[in-house]
Amino acid sequence: MSKSPARRFRAVVFASALSALAAPVAQAQGDWPQWGGPSRNFIAKSKGLASSWPEKGPKQLWSRPLGEGYSAVVADGSVLYTMYSQGTQEVAVALDAATGKTLWEYKYDAAAPGMNYEFGAGPHSTPLVAGERVFTVGSTGKFHALDKKTGKVVWSKDLWKDLGGARMDRGYSCSPVAYKGLIIVTLGGPGQSLVALDQRDGRVVWKKQDLAVSPASHIVINVDGQDQLVAFTGGAVAGLDPATGELLWSQPHPTDFGLNITTPVWGEDNLLFVSSAYGGGSRVLRLTRDRATGKTAATEVWFHRRLRVHHTTAVRVGDTVYGSSGDFGPSPLVAVDVKTGQVLWQDRSFAKANLVYADGKFIVLDEDGQLGLATASPAGLKVISKVALLDGRAWTVPTLVGTRLYVRDRKNIVALDLS
């Protein structure tokens, strides 16, 4: 193991390669700057995806070893960002999207005595690109704001030691969300369930609420003209004012061990979908805001346990939500009518899977490393192509930028051309 200092910056610049190869990536349709993509809902605006793949799968552009971790890949123009672990260190890394070569790395100590890494070490959180910075949170709660071009530390916080946050024994996993100059993440502890930090200098703007912590990442929605932060906490789903942290509404959603993990799904019809394994189930709330009083009401539309999304993605297309259902063991893909809760179908074509939707198609990556192309509707699932791609546990959601797909397991990262 390296004896370098706990926090070490190492930049390796491939300027000529970047300038020569970046153009095709820069012209791709949209970026993927955060967990869940542009709108944090695992839906891309990509067009021109192939209607089927060759028998051996889509064209592979490059692949390389990366290291352990479940952190997803984010994309900003011609550069990719993600995180991985190497021994007792964690690494934030910038890669050339065209070649996979390292542009810079920032390493820091992440030794975690007593941490439960039964399912593998982190990082679990996904970086966020906002402005000229990349924001990362590691398994032990170490938060860094890095210059996205150089990897140099602009500011840092230790969420557990500096701010007294609640230690998560399987590792911190909340992916940061940006809101009007703020970065908001789970913190934990009395009166500080969540914290908002100033993007410029890391100053604490607010710490609020007494909600139980959970691994889930938050989203920002708009309810009848008001921005709200939706937090899927250890025992409830709640809405907060993202500017102040004030509680706007809360609805119980208990699970065994307080493990609400998935990201809530919001629709323009003011329906909010949440789902959990561990005895949780799925629930839809209708949010309505009285403009006269400013108060928001959360009304339960339906609840059942026939869809239990564990730690993978749930994606809404039209009036249907699609996701893998199950804790451990078989986890078929399930389609549910978001308005009624009716289970429309179940399909066992894939093991537990992450879904990304674009151009009328689903990109499916299951935990066994099978990558698939499919279409889905309330009538059923049609698997168009499927290929065995990855060898390690593939729990990381894919990233789609234009027609380029980036996938990783606990050993490698692979870039594919889906055109």
C-alpha positions in Angstrom: 0.0 0.0 0.0 1.2 3.5 -0.8 2.7 5.5 2.0 1.6 8.8 0.4 -0.1 11.4 2.6 -3.8 10.9 3.4 -4.8 13.6 1.0 -2.8 13.7 -2.2 -3.4 15.4 -5.4 -2.0 13.9 -8.6 -2.7 15.4 -12.0 -1.8 13.6 -15.3 -2.7 15.8 -18.3 -3.3 14.4 -21.7 -3.8 17.7 -23.5 -3.0 16.6 -27.0 -5.3 13.5 -26.8 -8.1 15.5 -25.3 -8.0 18.2 -27.9 -7.8 15.7 -30.7 -10.5 13.3 -29.5 -12.9 15.4 -27.5 -15.0 16.9 -30.4 -17.2 13.8 -31.1 -18.1 13.6 -27.4 -18.7 17.3 -27.1 -21.3 17.1 -29.9 -23.2 14.4 -28.1 -26.8 15.1 -27.1 -26.6 16.5 -23.6 -24.4 15.7 -20.6 -25.0 13.6 -17.5 -23.9 15.9 -14.7 -25.3 14.1 -11.6 -26.9 11.0 -10.2 -29.9 10.1 -12.4 -28.8 12.2 -15.3 -29.9 15.7 -16.4 -33.3 15.6 -14.7 -32.3 13.1 -12.0 -34.9 10.6 -13.3 -32.6 8.2 -15.3 -34.1 9.5 -18.6 -31.8 10.8 -21.3 -32.7 13.0 -24.3 -30.5 10.9 -26.6 -31.6 10.2 -30.2 -30.3 7.9 -32.8 -29.9 4.8 -30.7 -29.7 1.6 -32.8 -32.9 -0.4 -33.0 -31.0 -3.6 -32.3 -27.4 -4.7 -31.5 -25.1 -7.3 -33.2 -25.0 -10.7 -31.5 -21.8 -9.8 -29.7 -23.3 -6.5 -28.5 -22.8 -2.9 -29.3 -19.4 -1.6 -30.5 -16.9 -1.3 -27.6 -14.9 2.0 -27.8 -12.6 1.3 -24.9 -12.4 -0.4 -21.5 -10.0 -0.1 -18.6 -9.5 -1.3 -15.0 -10.9 1.1 -12.5 -11.1 -0.2 -9.0 -13.8 -1.0 -6.5 -16.9 1.0 -5.8 -20.5 1.6 -6.9 -20.1 5.3 -7.8 -21.8 6.0 -11.1 -20.2 7.9 -14.0 -21.1 11.5 -14.7 -20.2 13.4 -17.9 -19.4 17.0 -18.6 -18.6 17.6 -22.2 -15.5 15.5 -23.1 -14.7 14.5 -19.5 -16.1 11.8 -17.3 -16.0 11.8 -13.5 -16.4 9.0 -11.0 -14.9 7.5 -7.8 -13.3 4.2 -6.8 -11.4 2.8 -3.8 -7.9 1.4 -3.7 -6.9 -0.2 -0.5 -7.7 2.3 2.3 -7.8 5.2 0.0 -10.7 6.6 -2.1 -10.1 8.2 -5.4 -12.0 10.9 -7.4 -11.0 10.6 -11.0 -11.5 12.5 -14.3 -11.3 10.5 -17.5 -11.1 11.4 -21.1 -14.4 10.3 -22.5 -13.0 9.5 -25.9 -10.2 7.2 -24.6 -10.8 6.4 -21.0 -7.3 7.8 -20.1 -6.9 9.4 -16.7 -6.8 13.2 -16.8 -6.4 13.7 -13.0 -6.9 11.9 -9.8 -7.4 13.0 -6.2 -6.7 10.5 -3.5 -7.5 10.7 0.2 -7.5 8.4 3.2 -10.7 6.4 3.8 -9.7 3.8 6.3 -12.9 2.6 8.0 -12.3 0.2 10.9 -15.5 -1.6 11.8 -17.3 -0.6 8.6 -19.6 -3.3 7.2 -18.5 -3.9 3.6 -20.3 -7.2 3.3 -21.2 -6.3 -0.3 -18.0 -4.5 -1.1 -16.3 -1.3 -0.3 -17.5 2.0 -1.6 -17.6 4.8 -2.7 -21.4 4.5 -3.1 -22.1 8.1 -3.9 -22.0 9.6 -7.4 -20.2 12.9 -8.1 -22.0 16.1 -9.0 -20.7 18.6 -11.6 -21.9 22.1 -11.0 -20.3 25.2 -12.5 -16.5 24.7 -12.5 -16.5 22.2 -9.7 -17.0 18.5 -9.0 -18.5 17.6 -5.7 -17.9 14.2 -4.2 -18.7 12.3 -1.0 -16.9 9.2 0.0 -17.9 6.2 2.1 -16.7 7.7 5.3 -18.5 11.0 4.8 -15.5 13.0 3.4 -16.9 15.7 1.2 -14.7 17.5 -1.4 -15.3 20.4 -3.8 -12.7 19.9 -6.6 -11.8 22.1 -9.5 -13.2 20.1 -12.4 -10.3 20.9 -14.7 -7.4 20.1 -12.4 -8.7 18.1 -9.5 -7.3 20.5 -6.9 -9.3 20.8 -3.7 -11.3 24.0 -3.4 -12.7 23.2 0.0 -13.6 20.1 2.0 -15.7 18.9 4.9 -15.8 15.8 7.0 -19.6 15.2 7.4 -19.1 12.9 10.3 -16.2 14.5 12.2 -16.6 18.2 11.3 -20.4 18.4 11.3 -21.3 15.6 13.7 -23.2 13.6 11.1 -24.6 10.1 11.7 -22.2 7.4 10.8 -23.6 4.8 8.3 -22.1 1.4 9.0 -22.3 0.3 5.3 -20.8 3.6 4.1 -22.2 7.0 3.1 -24.2 6.8 -0.1 -26.3 10.0 -0.7 -25.4 11.6 -4.0 -25.3 15.5 -3.8 -28.0 17.6 -5.3 -27.5 21.3 -6.4 -30.0 24.1 -5.7 -29.3 27.8 -6.5 -25.7 27.9 -5.2 -26.2 25.2 -2.6 -25.2 21.6 -2.3 -27.6 19.5 -0.3 -26.8 16.1 1.2 -27.9 13.8 4.1 -26.1 14.5 7.3 -27.9 12.9 10.3 -28.1 13.8 13.9 -30.5 15.8 16.1 -31.8 18.7 14.3 -29.6 18.1 11.2 -31.0 15.3 9.1 -29.9 17.2 6.0 -27.4 20.0 5.4 -27.0 22.6 2.7 -23.5 23.9 2.0 -22.5 27.0 0.0 -21.0 25.8 -3.3 -18.3 28.5 -3.2 -16.7 27.9 0.2 -18.5 25.0 1.9 -20.1 27.3 4.5 -23.1 25.7 6.2 -26.2 27.5 5.1 -28.7 25.4 7.0 -28.9 22.2 9.0 -32.4 21.1 9.8 -34.9 18.4 10.7 -35.1 15.3 12.9 -35.7 12.7 10.2 -34.0 9.3 10.3 -31.1 8.9 7.9 -31.2 6.5 4.9 -29.0 5.7 2.0 -31.3 7.4 -0.6 -30.4 10.4 -2.7 -32.7 13.4 -2.9 -34.5 15.2 -5.7 -35.8 18.8 -6.3 -39.3 19.1 -7.7 -41.8 21.9 -8.2 -45.2 21.7 -6.6 -47.7 24.2 -8.0 -45.0 26.9 -8.3 -42.9 26.1 -5.3 -39.5 24.3 -5.4 -39.3 21.5 -2.9 -36.6 19.0 -1.9 -37.9 15.5 -1.6 -36.0 13.4 1.0 -36.6 9.7 1.2 -35.5 9.2 4.8 -35.2 6.2 7.1 -38.9 6.1 8.0 -40.7 8.6 5.8 -40.7 10.6 2.6 -40.7 14.3 3.2 -40.7 17.6 1.4 -38.5 20.5 2.5 -37.8 24.1 1.4 -34.4 23.6 -0.3 -33.5 27.2 0.4 -34.1 27.0 4.2 -34.5 23.4 5.2 -38.0 24.0 6.6 -40.3 21.0 6.7 -43.3 21.4 4.3 -44.9 17.9 4.6 -44.1 14.3 5.6 -45.6 10.9 5.0 -44.6 7.7 6.9 -42.9 5.0 4.8 -41.4 2.5 7.3 -39.0 -0.3 6.3 -37.0 -2.9 8.2 -33.7 -1.3 9.4 -34.8 2.1 7.9 -33.4 1.2 4.5 -35.1 3.4 2.0 -32.5 3.4 -0.8 -34.1 4.2 -4.1 -34.6 7.7 -5.6 -38.1 9.0 -5.7 -39.9 9.5 -9.0 -41.8 12.7 -9.7 -44.4 13.3 -12.5 -45.8 16.5 -13.9 -49.2 15.4 -12.7 -48.0 16.0 -9.1 -47.7 12.2 -8.4 -44.7 11.2 -6.4 -43.7 7.5 -6.5 -41.4 5.9 -3.8 -40.5 2.2 -3.4 -38.4 0.1 -1.0 -37.5 -3.5 -0.2 -37.1 -4.8 3.3 -40.9 -4.9 3.9 -41.5 -1.5 2.5 -43.4 -1.7 -0.8 -44.4 1.1 -3.2 -46.5 4.2 -2.5 -47.8 7.1 -4.6 -48.6 10.5 -3.1 -50.4 13.3 -4.8 -48.9 16.7 -3.7 -51.1 19.8 -3.9 -50.2 23.3 -2.7 -52.7 25.9 -1.6 -51.4 29.1 -3.1 -53.3 31.2 -0.5 -51.8 29.5 2.5 -48.6 28.2 0.9 -49.2 24.8 2.6 -48.7 21.5 0.7 -50.9 18.5 1.3 -49.6 15.0 0.6 -52.4 12.6 -0.1 -51.8 8.8 -0.5 -53.2 7.5 -3.8 -52.2 3.9 -3.3 -49.8 1.6 -1.5 -48.9 -2.1 -1.9 -46.0 -4.4 -1.6 -46.2 -6.1 -5.0 -43.4 -3.8 -6.3 -40.4 -3.5 -4.0 -37.5 -1.7 -5.6 -34.3 -2.6 -3.6 -31.4 -0.4 -4.7 -31.9 -0.1 -8.4 -33.6 2.5 -10.5 -37.4 3.0 -11.0 -38.3 4.9 -14.2 -41.6 6.4 -15.1 -42.6 6.6 -18.8 -46.1 7.9 -19.4 -48.4 6.5 -16.7 -46.2 3.5 -16.0 -43.4 2.9 -13.6 -40.9 0.2 -14.4 -38.4 -1.4 -11.9 -36.9 -4.6 -10.6 -38.9 -6.0 -7.6 -37.3 -8.0 -4.8 -34.8 -7.9 -1.9 -32.3 -10.7 -2.4 -33.0 -13.6 -4.8 -35.3 -13.3 -7.9 -36.1 -9.8 -8.8 -38.3 -9.7 -11.9 -39.0 -6.5 -13.8 -42.4 -5.2 -12.9 -44.6 -2.6 -14.5 -47.1 -0.7 -12.4 -49.8 1.9 -13.3 -48.7 5.0 -11.4 -52.3 6.3 -11.1 -53.9 3.1 -9.8 -51.2 0.9 -8.5 -52.3 -2.0 -10.7 -49.5 -4.4 -11.5 -49.5 -4.7 -15.3 -46.9 -7.4 -15.8 -43.8 -9.2 -14.4 -40.9 -10.4 -16.5 -37.9 -12.5 -15.6 -35.7 -11.8 -18.6 -33.1 -10.1 -16.4 -31.7 -10.5 -12.9 -32.1 -7.4 -10.6 -31.4 -4.5 -13.0 -30.8 -0.8 -13.4 -32.8 0.9 -16.1 -32.1 4.0 -18.2 -34.6 5.2 -20.8 -34.0 7.1 -24.0 -35.2 7.3 -27.6 -38.2 5.0 -26.9 -36.0 2.2 -25.5 -34.7 0.9 -22.2 -31.1 0.2 -21.6 -31.0 -2.6 -19.0 -27.9 -3.6 -17.0 -28.5 -6.4 -14.5 -26.4 -7.4 -11.5 -24.9 -10.4 -13.4 -23.4 -8.0 -16.0 -25.9 -8.7 -18.8 -26.6 -5.6 -20.9 -29.9 -5.4 -22.7 -31.9 -3.3 -25.1 -35.6 -3.5 -24.7 -38.9 -1.7 -25.3 -41.6 -1.7 -22.7 -45.3 -0.6 -22.5 -48.2 -1.4 -20.3 -48.7 -4.5 -22.5 -45.3 -6.0 -21.7 -41.6 -6.1 -22.2 -39.9 -6.9 -25.5 -36.2 -7.8 -25.2 -34.5 -6.8 -28.5 -30.9 -7.6 -27.7 -28.9 -9.0 -24.7 -25.2 -9.6 -24.2 -23.0 -10.8 -21.3 -20.8 -7.7 -20.8 -19.4 -7.5 -17.3 -17.9 -10.1 -15.0 -18.1 -8.4 -11.5 -21.1 -7.4 -9.5 -22.8 -4.8 -11.7 -24.9 -2.7 -9.3 -23.9 0.7 -10.8 -26.4 2.4 -13.0 -25.2 3.1 -16.6 -24.6 6.6 -18.0 -25.9 7.5 -21.4 -24.5 10.6 -23.2 -25.8 10.9 -26.8 -25.2 7.5 -28.2 -22.3 6.6 -25.8 -22.9 4.4 -22.9 -20.6 4.1 -19.9 -20.9 1.1 -17.6 -18.9 -0.3 -14.8 -18.7 -3.2 -12.4 -16.3 -3.6 -9.4 -13.3 -4.2 -11.7 -13.7 -2.3 -15.0 -15.3 0.6 -16.8 -16.4 0.2 -20.4 -17.5 2.7 -23.1 -19.9 1.6 -25.8 -21.3 3.1 -29.0 -25.1 2.5 -29.1 -25.7 4.2 -32.5 
